Amino acid sequence: MNKINYQKVLDEKLNKLSGEKPPKLLLHVCCAPCSSYVLEYLSEYFEITAFFYNPNIDTDSEYRHRAEELIRFINEKKFSNKVDYVIAEYNSTEFYDTVKGLEQCREGGNRCFKCYELRLRRSADYAKKHKYDYFTTTLSISPLKNADKLNEIGGNLSGEYKILYLFSDFKKKNGYKRSIELSKEYNLYRQNFCGCVFSKNQNNN
């Protein structure tokens, strides 16, 4: 079975959009550093709303810190098209209910896949209700995230919610490298764990 080149899929989609009125994209974002490159890149083609919904984050203070950094970055950087943001209410119970029974899974395994789906499902639902043209997530920019699984989940939700999913692998084309450069340029807070208490504990061991 041939592995899908999601960057090529994205390039083909963006080429078709060039010169058109920018569609509306709901972009699920996990933090300012990961969002930085993706917002810079996709704002050339879309009007974007950055949707900060991450109930996996371990504390309310961490949630607010990451959200505030995202808002600061969006306010400070100039984009090709309009970029707004929506900060969802913090509710960690949604995450713990979703991954119940998977607490001992290795990082990058089934617990993470359940977390991907939780966040992407809320994004798809929000995008559908508010009449966006597309939805996607910044998560694939991380070398630690499974882009194939993210795109599989996104594609399934696209069919379920009847809204287009933007297939992508944002770590390609030096995307991750560019996110680090932008993080340094804007002095963005870069956390050393994904967000949940399980990744935090694993990182500290």
C-alpha positions as CSV (number, residue, x, y, z in Angstrom):
1,M,0.0,0.0,0.0
2,N,1.5,3.3,-1.1
3,K,1.9,6.0,1.6
4,I,-0.1,9.1,0.8
5,N,1.9,12.3,0.4
6,Y,-0.4,14.7,2.2
7,Q,1.8,17.7,1.4
8,K,1.3,17.0,-2.3
9,V,-2.4,16.7,-1.7
10,L,-2.4,20.0,0.0
11,D,-0.3,21.7,-2.7
12,E,-2.8,20.5,-5.3
13,K,-5.7,21.9,-3.3
14,L,-4.0,25.3,-2.7
15,N,-3.1,25.7,-6.3
16,K,-6.8,25.4,-7.3
17,L,-7.6,28.1,-4.7
18,S,-5.1,30.6,-6.0
19,G,-6.8,33.7,-7.4
20,E,-10.2,32.9,-5.9
21,K,-12.0,34.6,-3.1
22,P,-10.4,33.2,0.1
23,P,-12.6,30.4,1.6
24,K,-13.3,30.3,5.3
25,L,-11.1,27.8,7.2
26,L,-11.6,26.7,10.8
27,L,-8.1,25.8,12.0
28,H,-7.9,23.8,15.2
29,V,-4.8,25.0,17.0
30,C,-2.9,23.5,19.9
31,C,-0.5,26.3,20.8
32,A,1.1,29.4,19.4
33,P,4.4,27.9,18.3
34,C,2.7,25.1,16.2
35,S,0.2,27.6,14.9
36,S,2.7,30.2,13.8
37,Y,3.9,28.6,10.6
38,V,0.5,27.1,9.7
39,L,-1.2,30.5,10.1
40,E,1.5,32.3,8.1
41,Y,1.3,29.6,5.3
42,L,-2.5,29.1,5.0
43,S,-3.5,32.8,5.4
44,E,-2.3,33.3,1.8
45,Y,-5.2,31.1,0.7
46,F,-7.9,31.3,3.4
47,E,-9.7,33.6,5.9
48,I,-8.9,31.7,9.1
49,T,-10.4,31.4,12.5
50,A,-7.9,29.8,14.9
51,F,-10.0,27.5,17.1
52,F,-8.3,26.8,20.5
53,Y,-9.9,23.7,21.9
54,N,-7.6,21.5,23.9
55,P,-9.2,19.9,27.0
56,N,-6.2,17.6,27.2
57,I,-4.1,20.4,28.7
58,D,-3.4,19.5,32.3
59,T,-4.3,22.7,34.2
60,D,-6.4,25.8,33.7
61,S,-3.4,28.0,34.1
62,E,-1.5,26.2,31.4
63,Y,-4.6,26.4,29.1
64,R,-4.8,30.2,29.7
65,H,-1.1,30.7,29.1
66,R,-1.2,28.9,25.8
67,A,-4.3,30.7,24.7
68,E,-2.9,34.1,25.6
69,E,0.3,33.4,23.6
70,L,-1.8,32.5,20.6
71,I,-3.8,35.7,20.9
72,R,-0.7,37.7,21.2
73,F,0.9,36.1,18.2
74,I,-2.2,36.7,16.0
75,N,-2.4,40.3,17.1
76,E,1.3,41.0,16.5
77,K,1.8,39.2,13.2
78,K,0.6,40.5,9.8
79,F,-1.2,38.0,7.7
80,S,-2.1,37.9,4.0
81,N,-5.8,37.4,4.8
82,K,-8.0,37.9,7.9
83,V,-7.1,35.8,11.0
84,D,-9.5,35.6,14.0
85,Y,-9.6,33.4,17.0
86,V,-12.0,31.5,19.2
87,I,-11.0,30.3,22.6
88,A,-13.1,27.4,23.8
89,E,-13.9,27.0,27.5
90,Y,-11.6,24.8,29.4
91,N,-13.1,21.5,30.5
92,S,-10.6,18.8,31.2
93,T,-13.3,16.3,32.1
94,E,-14.1,15.9,28.4
95,F,-10.5,14.6,27.9
96,Y,-10.4,12.3,30.9
97,D,-13.8,10.8,30.0
98,T,-12.6,10.2,26.4
99,V,-9.3,8.4,27.3
100,K,-10.7,6.5,30.3
101,G,-9.1,3.0,30.3
102,L,-6.2,4.2,28.2
103,E,-4.2,6.0,30.8
104,Q,-1.3,3.5,30.6
105,C,-1.0,3.7,26.8
106,R,2.3,4.8,25.4
107,E,2.6,8.3,24.1
108,G,1.7,8.4,20.4
109,G,-0.7,5.4,20.7
110,N,-4.4,4.8,21.1
111,R,-4.9,7.4,23.9
112,C,-3.5,10.1,21.6
113,F,-5.7,8.9,18.7
114,K,-8.7,9.3,20.9
115,C,-7.5,12.8,21.9
116,Y,-7.0,13.7,18.2
117,E,-10.6,12.6,17.4
118,L,-12.1,14.5,20.4
119,R,-10.5,17.8,19.3
120,L,-11.2,17.3,15.6
121,R,-14.8,16.3,16.2
122,R,-15.4,19.5,18.2
123,S,-13.7,21.4,15.4
124,A,-15.8,19.8,12.7
125,D,-19.0,20.4,14.7
126,Y,-18.1,24.1,15.2
127,A,-17.1,24.6,11.6
128,K,-20.4,23.0,10.4
129,K,-22.6,25.1,12.7
130,H,-20.8,28.3,11.8
131,K,-20.8,27.7,8.0
132,Y,-17.0,27.4,7.4
133,D,-15.9,26.0,4.1
134,Y,-13.1,23.8,5.5
135,F,-11.6,22.6,8.8
136,T,-8.2,21.2,9.7
137,T,-5.7,21.1,12.5
138,T,-2.1,22.3,13.2
139,L,-1.3,19.0,15.0
140,S,0.5,17.4,12.0
141,I,3.3,20.0,12.3
142,S,4.7,18.1,15.3
143,P,7.3,15.4,14.5
144,L,5.7,13.5,17.4
145,K,2.1,13.5,15.9
146,N,0.9,10.8,13.5
147,A,-0.2,12.7,10.3
148,D,-1.6,9.6,8.7
149,K,-4.0,9.1,11.7
150,L,-4.9,12.7,11.9
151,N,-5.9,12.8,8.2
152,E,-7.8,9.5,8.5
153,I,-9.8,11.0,11.4
154,G,-10.3,14.3,9.6
155,G,-11.5,12.5,6.5
156,N,-14.0,10.4,8.4
157,L,-15.4,13.4,10.2
158,S,-15.6,15.3,6.9
159,G,-18.0,12.6,5.6
160,E,-19.9,12.6,8.9
161,Y,-20.4,16.3,9.2
162,K,-20.5,17.1,5.5
163,I,-17.8,19.7,5.6
164,L,-14.5,19.7,3.7
165,Y,-11.3,18.6,5.6
166,L,-8.0,20.1,4.5
167,F,-5.6,17.2,4.3
168,S,-2.1,18.2,5.3
169,D,1.2,17.3,6.9
170,F,2.5,20.7,8.0
171,K,5.9,19.4,9.1
172,K,6.8,19.1,5.4
173,K,8.5,21.8,3.4
174,N,10.4,22.8,6.5
175,G,7.2,23.7,8.3
176,Y,8.4,22.6,11.7
177,K,11.7,24.4,11.2
178,R,9.8,27.6,10.3
179,S,7.6,27.3,13.4
180,I,10.8,27.3,15.5
181,E,12.1,30.4,13.7
182,L,8.8,32.2,14.2
183,S,8.7,31.2,17.9
184,K,12.1,32.7,18.4
185,E,11.2,35.9,16.4
186,Y,8.0,36.5,18.5
187,N,9.5,35.1,21.7
188,L,6.6,32.5,22.0
189,Y,6.2,30.3,25.0
190,R,7.3,26.8,24.0
191,Q,6.2,24.1,26.4
192,N,8.2,20.9,26.6
193,F,5.2,18.5,26.6
194,C,2.1,18.0,24.5
195,G,-0.3,19.1,27.1
196,C,-1.8,16.2,29.0
197,V,-0.6,15.0,32.4
198,F,0.4,11.7,30.8
199,S,2.8,13.3,28.3
200,K,4.0,15.6,31.0
201,N,4.8,12.7,33.3
202,Q,6.5,10.7,30.5
203,N,8.6,13.8,29.6
204,N,9.7,14.1,33.2
205,N,10.7,10.5,33.6
